[in-house]
Every structure is written in structure tokens, then in C-alpha cells.
Amino acid sequence: MAVGTPDSLRVAGVGGVNSTRAYRLPYKEFCIGNGEAVLDSVTVDTGIGLHTGGEESPQYLGGEEDGTLGLDLLEQFRTVILNLEEMYLNGMPY
């Protein structure tokens, strides 16, 4: 919150629109396995409703997650290994 700019995030689908408070970070570093990647302008969702002030997480999130990652992060690595048997994710840098 100290380095982020207040913003909002809207997710829409068949069930309606979910608007939550968010913060836009100028950059965020991620370490996945042996690799490190930096993304510019990352939006972090607080899960707090923009209009209600209460918690409003999307239904696909059960509240136990640390976050969700997109392809924009995984594309920063030369190779990505998703091992579902031993349950780990490894990113190998370029």
C-alpha cells in the first residue's frame, strides 16, 4: 500500500460485475524456482468491495489462495515446468 497507487478492478461475467479496490504497483519482482522476473505496472486486488467496503472475492477463489498468476509472468521465462505430481512450479530464465 505504501508504494502503490489506489485503483479499482472490475471483473465481469454471466453473474454480473464485481468491483473491488486495488493498488497499482510500478513494478513487482517474482521468483519462481530458479528464475526471477519483473513485471511493470502490476495491479493487486484487495478483495474489498469498491462500493460496499466488505469482502468480495470472485467465486472461483476460496479465500485460501496467495494470488493468481497470468501468462504475462510465465512468458518472462525461457522454460516453465509445472509438475503436478510433486506440486511445484519452476521457471528457468533466458
Secondary structure by P-SEA (a helix, b strand, c coil): ccccccbbbbbbcccbbbbbbbbbbcbbbbbcccbbbbbcbbbbbccccccccccccccccccccccccccccccccccccccccccbbbbbcc
